[in-house]
């Protein structure tokens, strides 16, 4: 610890000057650090704006950079991404510059440049602070991630547009349900069958529209689809329409949770109400025929006379018990 009492006036002045210089340096470093953090914070805020357009995003970022420089009043910047160029309002090229490449997946995708429009007498050799170079490195890295995300979003949007075009033209119902069973998409033909508008059911629980007696089977089918991504499963069920009636449907479904363009279980569904009606009518007709045959047999067996039915060639088709007993044919295959 220094003993200030033994120091001369000149030594004390020197120490005071050193302390002042140190504090000034620390104050400048703190100020610059705050500017850098503000810049990164503002960039993050711009990136989080979901409605911002791509060009507005890049222009907004490049406009933030000069104010984070040591001499913000004479700083300007330019961002080049592929064939697009974004510049601050006061941009000019000079000899006092720093620049960093923007890389995406190891490939150069752009360039970020910062210039000082004029030279300052107290400029450092190299013109820019190490902290400023580090800041530009960080911004270049973030821009690389933004470009990568933007390219992926463009691909996804194209895939979604193609999917929607196909779904629009399809005569069958196409629906997408998320992992929690919520409806996230229905094709336009949905309204024709269900009477609901697509926007009326979006976000609703898909299971709530299923006929109660069919709901358990439908949910089990859905669970199996989630647990077996490679399977394509089919299920038949009754589904509620807006007018309160139910229609029979058949859905073929596949797990596409991990496909970013779909992000859910996709189902292609057809109306099988007429087919089901035919099946039900056929079943009723078969049951009615069996009942009719049973009534006929009961009737002829109750008769005390010979009753026998033969075809055109004289072969026996049916005989009552009295006839069989008389000719001792009980238990014999006479047909």
Rosetta blueprint (number, residue, H / E / L):
1 X L
2 X L
3 X L
4 X H
5 X H
6 X H
7 X L
8 X L
9 X H
10 X H
11 X H
12 X H
13 X H
14 X H
15 X H
16 X H
17 X H
18 X H
19 X H
20 X H
21 X H
22 X H
23 X H
24 X H
25 X H
26 X H
27 X H
28 X H
29 X H
30 X H
31 X H
32 X H
33 X H
34 X H
35 X H
36 X H
37 X H
38 X H
39 X H
40 X H
41 X H
42 X H
43 X H
44 X H
45 X H
46 X H
47 X H
48 X L
49 X L
50 X L
51 X L
52 X L
53 X L
54 X H
55 X H
56 X H
57 X H
58 X H
59 X H
60 X H
61 X H
62 X H
63 X H
64 X H
65 X H
66 X H
67 X H
68 X H
69 X L
70 X L
71 X L
72 X H
73 X H
74 X H
75 X E
76 X E
77 X E
78 X E
79 X E
80 X E
81 X E
82 X L
83 X L
84 X E
85 X E
86 X E
87 X E
88 X L
89 X L
90 X L
91 X L
92 X L
93 X L
94 X L
95 X L
96 X L
97 X E
98 X E
99 X E
100 X E
101 X E
102 X E
103 X E
104 X E
105 X L
106 X L
107 X E
108 X E
109 X E
110 X E
111 X E
112 X E
113 X E
114 X E
115 X E
116 X E
117 X L
118 X L
119 X L
120 X L
121 X L
122 X L
123 X L
124 X L
125 X L
126 X L
127 X L
128 X L
129 X L
130 X H
131 X H
132 X H
133 X H
134 X H
135 X H
136 X H
137 X H
138 X H
139 X H
140 X H
141 X H
142 X H
143 X H
144 X H
145 X H
146 X H
147 X H
148 X H
149 X H
150 X H
151 X H
152 X H
153 X H
154 X H
155 X H
156 X H
157 X H
158 X H
159 X H
160 X H
161 X H
162 X H
163 X H
164 X H
165 X H
166 X H
167 X H
168 X H
169 X H
170 X L
171 X L
172 X L
173 X E
174 X E
175 X E
176 X E
177 X E
178 X L
179 X L
180 X L
181 X L
182 X E
183 X E
184 X E
185 X E
186 X E
187 X L
188 X L
189 X L
190 X H
191 X H
192 X H
193 X H
194 X H
195 X L
196 X L
197 X L
198 X H
199 X H
200 X H
201 X H
202 X L
203 X L
204 X L
205 X E
206 X H
207 X H
208 X H
209 X H
210 X E
211 X L
212 X H
213 X H
214 X H
215 X H
216 X H
217 X H
218 X H
219 X H
220 X H
221 X H
222 X H
223 X H
224 X H
225 X H
226 X H
227 X H
228 X L
229 X L
230 X L
231 X L
232 X E
233 X E
234 X E
235 X E
236 X E
237 X E
238 X E
239 X E
240 X E
241 X L
242 X L
243 X L
244 X L
245 X L
246 X E
247 X E
248 X E
249 X E
250 X E
251 X E
252 X E
253 X E
254 X E
255 X E
256 X E
257 X L
258 X L
259 X L
260 X L
261 X L
262 X L
263 X L
264 X E
265 X E
266 X E
267 X E
268 X E
269 X E
270 X E
271 X E
272 X L
273 X H
274 X H
275 X H
276 X H
277 X H
278 X H
279 X H
280 X H
281 X H
282 X H
283 X H
284 X H
285 X H
286 X H
287 X H
288 X H
289 X H
290 X H
291 X H
292 X H
293 X H
294 X H
295 X H
296 X H
297 X H
298 X H
299 X H
300 X H
301 X H
302 X L
303 X L
304 X L
305 X L
306 X L
307 X L
308 X E
309 X E
310 X E
311 X L
312 X L
313 X L
314 X L
315 X L
316 X E
317 X E
318 X E
319 X E
320 X L
321 X H
322 X H
323 X H
324 X H
325 X H
326 X H
327 X L
328 X L
329 X L
330 X L
331 X L
332 X L
333 X L
334 X L
335 X L
